[in-house]
Amino acid sequence: MPQFPPETLISRHVEKLLARGDQERVDELLRQCELTRFGTKVVNPRGTITEESCYRYKQLVKQLYGEAAYSFAKVNFVLGGCQCRDCGSS
């Protein structure tokens, strides 16, 4: 199974959400996660993006986009090697 760093997992998912044409909701999602986009990358202006960041991101995806979007995100994160408390139990 590939092992991608947390910032890559979140960045890839954000790109998928943006492809749906929902910039405002993506901006709100990132704002609530205290993350920001820098080009195609998602960064934490205060430090490192961690597995806890992945967990928080997916919980906010569930809240803002619903269960189906959350399930899709979780599968992609698990396949990418995420080991947050959400994915590590899968």
C-alpha positions in Angstrom: 0.0 0.0 0.0 1.4 3.4 -0.9 2.4 5.6 2.0 1.7 9.3 1.3 2.4 12.1 3.8 -0.7 13.8 5.3 -0.3 17.0 3.3 -0.4 15.0 0.1 -3.5 13.1 1.1 -5.4 16.3 1.9 -4.1 18.2 -1.1 -5.2 15.4 -3.5 -8.7 15.3 -1.9 -9.0 19.1 -2.1 -8.2 19.0 -5.8 -11.0 16.5 -6.3 -13.4 18.7 -4.4 -12.3 21.7 -6.5 -12.9 19.8 -9.7 -16.6 19.7 -8.7 -16.6 23.6 -8.8 -17.2 24.4 -5.2 -14.5 26.8 -4.3 -16.4 28.6 -1.5 -17.1 25.3 0.4 -13.5 24.2 0.0 -12.3 27.5 1.3 -14.6 27.1 4.3 -13.4 23.5 4.9 -9.8 24.6 4.8 -10.5 27.6 7.0 -12.1 25.4 9.7 -9.1 23.0 9.5 -6.7 26.0 9.8 -5.1 25.0 6.6 -4.5 27.0 3.4 -3.8 26.3 -0.3 -0.5 27.3 -1.8 -0.9 26.5 -5.5 -2.1 22.9 -5.7 -0.7 22.1 -2.2 -2.4 22.4 1.1 -0.2 23.7 3.9 -0.5 24.5 7.6 0.8 28.1 8.1 1.5 27.3 11.7 3.6 24.1 11.2 3.3 20.6 10.0 0.2 18.8 8.7 -0.1 15.7 10.8 -2.3 12.6 10.9 -4.5 14.4 13.4 -5.0 17.0 10.7 -6.2 14.3 8.4 -8.7 13.1 11.0 -10.0 16.6 11.6 -10.2 17.3 7.8 -12.3 14.1 7.2 -14.6 15.0 10.1 -15.2 18.4 8.6 -15.8 16.8 5.1 -18.5 14.7 6.8 -20.0 17.8 8.4 -19.9 20.1 5.3 -20.4 17.6 2.5 -22.2 14.6 4.1 -21.6 10.9 4.7 -21.1 9.9 1.0 -18.3 12.5 0.6 -16.7 11.4 3.9 -16.8 7.7 2.9 -15.1 8.5 -0.4 -12.5 10.6 1.3 -11.8 7.9 3.9 -11.3 5.2 1.3 -8.8 7.4 -0.5 -7.0 8.2 2.7 -6.8 4.6 3.7 -5.5 3.6 0.3 -2.9 6.4 0.6 -1.6 4.9 3.8 -3.3 7.2 6.4 -2.9 6.0 9.9 -5.1 8.6 11.7 -7.4 7.4 14.4 -10.2 7.2 11.8 -8.3 5.3 9.1 -6.0 3.3 11.4 -9.0 1.4 12.7 -10.2 0.3 9.2 
